Amino acid sequence: MKNIDGKDVERPISPHLQIYKPQITSVLSISHRLSGIFLGLGLVFSVFHVFFLALGEQSYTIWQCFSNSLIGNVLLFFWLLALVFHALNGLRHLLWDIDVGMSLDYVKWSGIAVCIFSLVLSFILAILIWV
């Protein structure tokens, strides 16, 4: 870069993601946003579900073939995981809004608990849904 006089000046480079150590709060914040995006995509697939249902039995049979396939079941499970994670992490944020659990230890352990409970609850719900 050049300054006003036209001389070359070395300016410090702002730190970026490469030097920051990921923390549970930053990882869960990014995950919360990604799960919201995935829930939005799930809503689009729900609209397709209703659309194929409205088109008739033959169209709905095509939709059922997709949704009952391995890819469909995996997508549905990850949508369920995103739903559970987003809900539990949202409850955690609501507690923060009323100033509950703002200590660093509580924030760390509640984040870990949200991850564990999301996985466990998603597997339990998946078993109840598909069995």
C-alpha positions as CSV (number, residue, x, y, z in Angstrom):
1,M,0.0,0.0,0.0
2,K,1.0,3.6,-0.5
3,N,0.5,6.4,1.9
4,I,-0.5,10.0,0.9
5,D,3.1,10.9,-0.1
6,G,3.3,7.9,-2.4
7,K,5.7,5.9,-0.3
8,D,5.2,2.2,0.3
9,V,3.9,1.4,3.7
10,E,3.7,-2.1,5.3
11,R,0.4,-2.2,7.2
12,P,-0.4,-4.9,9.7
13,I,-2.7,-7.6,8.5
14,S,-5.8,-8.2,10.6
15,P,-6.0,-11.6,12.3
16,H,-8.3,-14.0,10.6
17,L,-9.8,-17.4,11.3
18,Q,-6.5,-19.2,10.8
19,I,-5.1,-18.0,14.2
20,Y,-8.2,-18.3,16.3
21,K,-8.8,-21.5,18.3
22,P,-12.4,-22.7,17.8
23,Q,-14.4,-22.5,21.0
24,I,-17.6,-24.3,21.9
25,T,-19.6,-21.1,21.7
26,S,-18.3,-20.2,18.2
27,V,-18.8,-23.7,16.9
28,L,-22.3,-23.9,18.2
29,S,-23.2,-20.4,16.9
30,I,-22.1,-21.4,13.4
31,S,-23.9,-24.8,13.8
32,H,-27.1,-23.0,14.9
33,R,-27.1,-20.9,11.8
34,L,-26.4,-23.9,9.6
35,S,-29.2,-25.9,11.2
36,G,-31.5,-23.0,10.5
37,I,-30.6,-23.1,6.9
38,F,-31.1,-26.9,6.8
39,L,-34.5,-26.5,8.4
40,G,-35.4,-24.0,5.7
41,L,-34.4,-26.6,3.0
42,G,-36.5,-29.2,4.9
43,L,-39.4,-26.8,4.6
44,V,-38.9,-26.7,0.8
45,F,-38.9,-30.5,0.7
46,S,-42.1,-30.5,2.8
47,V,-43.7,-28.2,0.1
48,F,-42.6,-30.8,-2.6
49,H,-44.2,-33.5,-0.5
50,V,-47.5,-31.7,-0.5
51,F,-47.1,-30.8,-4.2
52,F,-46.6,-34.4,-5.2
53,L,-49.5,-35.4,-3.0
54,A,-51.7,-32.9,-4.8
55,L,-50.6,-34.1,-8.2
56,G,-52.1,-37.6,-7.7
57,E,-51.2,-41.1,-6.7
58,Q,-48.6,-41.8,-9.4
59,S,-46.6,-38.6,-8.6
60,Y,-46.8,-39.3,-4.9
61,T,-45.5,-42.8,-5.5
62,I,-42.4,-41.2,-7.1
63,W,-42.0,-39.1,-4.0
64,Q,-42.3,-42.1,-1.7
65,C,-39.6,-43.9,-3.6
66,F,-37.3,-41.0,-3.0
67,S,-38.2,-40.5,0.6
68,N,-38.0,-44.2,1.5
69,S,-34.6,-44.6,-0.1
70,L,-31.3,-44.5,1.8
71,I,-30.7,-41.0,0.7
72,G,-34.1,-39.9,1.7
73,N,-33.8,-41.5,5.1
74,V,-30.4,-39.9,5.7
75,L,-31.7,-36.5,4.8
76,L,-34.7,-37.0,7.0
77,F,-32.5,-38.0,9.9
78,F,-30.2,-35.0,9.5
79,W,-33.3,-32.7,9.2
80,L,-34.5,-34.2,12.5
81,L,-31.1,-33.7,14.1
82,A,-31.1,-30.1,12.9
83,L,-34.6,-29.6,14.3
84,V,-33.7,-31.0,17.7
85,F,-30.4,-29.2,17.9
86,H,-31.9,-25.9,16.8
87,A,-34.7,-26.2,19.4
88,L,-32.3,-27.1,22.3
89,N,-29.8,-24.5,21.4
90,G,-32.6,-22.0,21.0
91,L,-33.7,-22.8,24.6
92,R,-30.2,-22.2,25.7
93,H,-30.2,-18.8,24.1
94,L,-33.5,-18.0,25.7
95,L,-32.0,-18.7,29.1
96,W,-29.2,-16.3,28.2
97,D,-31.7,-13.7,27.3
98,I,-33.1,-13.8,30.9
99,D,-29.5,-13.8,32.2
100,V,-29.4,-17.4,33.3
101,G,-26.2,-19.4,32.8
102,M,-23.9,-16.6,31.6
103,S,-20.8,-17.9,33.5
104,L,-18.0,-19.3,31.3
105,D,-18.3,-22.8,32.9
106,Y,-22.0,-23.0,32.4
107,V,-21.8,-21.8,28.8
108,K,-19.2,-24.5,28.0
109,W,-21.1,-27.3,29.7
110,S,-24.5,-26.3,28.5
111,G,-23.1,-26.3,24.9
112,I,-21.7,-29.8,25.4
113,A,-25.0,-30.9,26.9
114,V,-26.9,-29.5,23.9
115,C,-24.7,-31.5,21.5
116,I,-25.1,-34.8,23.5
117,F,-28.9,-34.4,24.1
118,S,-29.4,-33.5,20.4
119,L,-27.8,-36.7,19.3
120,V,-29.5,-38.9,21.9
121,L,-32.9,-37.4,21.3
122,S,-32.6,-37.5,17.5
123,F,-31.7,-41.2,17.7
124,I,-34.6,-41.9,20.0
125,L,-37.0,-40.0,17.8
126,A,-35.7,-41.7,14.7
127,I,-36.2,-45.2,16.2
128,L,-39.7,-44.2,17.2
129,I,-40.5,-42.8,13.8
130,W,-39.0,-45.5,11.6
131,V,-39.8,-48.6,13.6
